[in-house]
Amino acid sequence: MILRQMKDSGIQWLKEIPSSWKLKKIKYTLKERIEKNNPIRTSDILSIRSFNV
């Protein structure tokens, strides 16, 4: 078993993360695209809405 040094994530449900990890807001990681997949061209789409979460 590998023991890692952990740090508080600052996120209540996540608790601790490895101390080498850096947290980024999702808006800095993903690129917003406004296009429809209709008719279905691909099944590799992640749909995230900023309301009703």
GROMACS elastic network, one bead per residue, 0.5 to 0.9 nm:
[ bonds ]
;  ai    aj funct       b0    kb
    4    18     6  0.63670   500
    4    19     6  0.78348   500
    5    17     6  0.86040   500
    5    18     6  0.59598   500
    5    19     6  0.57250   500
    5    20     6  0.82593   500
    6     9     6  0.89660   500
    6    16     6  0.60546   500
    6    17     6  0.54536   500
    6    20     6  0.82642   500
    7    10     6  0.89868   500
    7    15     6  0.85154   500
    7    16     6  0.54130   500
    7    17     6  0.56132   500
    7    18     6  0.61381   500
    7    19     6  0.50941   500
    7    20     6  0.87770   500
    8    11     6  0.79141   500
    8    14     6  0.86909   500
    8    15     6  0.59510   500
    8    17     6  0.64471   500
    8    18     6  0.87352   500
    8    19     6  0.83687   500
    9    12     6  0.78728   500
    9    14     6  0.65832   500
    9    15     6  0.55798   500
    9    16     6  0.51047   500
    9    17     6  0.57919   500
    9    18     6  0.88516   500
    9    23     6  0.78825   500
   10    14     6  0.79547   500
   10    15     6  0.69330   500
   10    16     6  0.80803   500
   11    14     6  0.53621   500
   11    15     6  0.59737   500
   11    16     6  0.83569   500
   12    15     6  0.55801   500
   14    17     6  0.76233   500
   16    19     6  0.86295   500
   17    20     6  0.83325   500
   17    21     6  0.68671   500
   18    21     6  0.56156   500
   18    22     6  0.88970   500
   19    22     6  0.79883   500
   24    27     6  0.81669   500
   24    28     6  0.65892   500
   24    29     6  0.71413   500
   25    28     6  0.56106   500
   25    29     6  0.69563   500
   26    29     6  0.50615   500
   26    30     6  0.61091   500
   27    30     6  0.56342   500
   27    31     6  0.72867   500
   27    32     6  0.82029   500
   28    31     6  0.78066   500
   35    38     6  0.89773   500
   36    39     6  0.81534   500
   36    40     6  0.85955   500
   37    40     6  0.50200   500
   37    41     6  0.60778   500
   37    42     6  0.71853   500
   37    43     6  0.86825   500
   37    45     6  0.83383   500
   38    41     6  0.71465   500
   40    43     6  0.72970   500
   42    45     6  0.70258   500
   43    46     6  0.89105   500
   48    51     6  0.89619   500
   48    53     6  0.88406   500
   49    52     6  0.74913   500
   49    53     6  0.72033   500
   50    53     6  0.67134   500
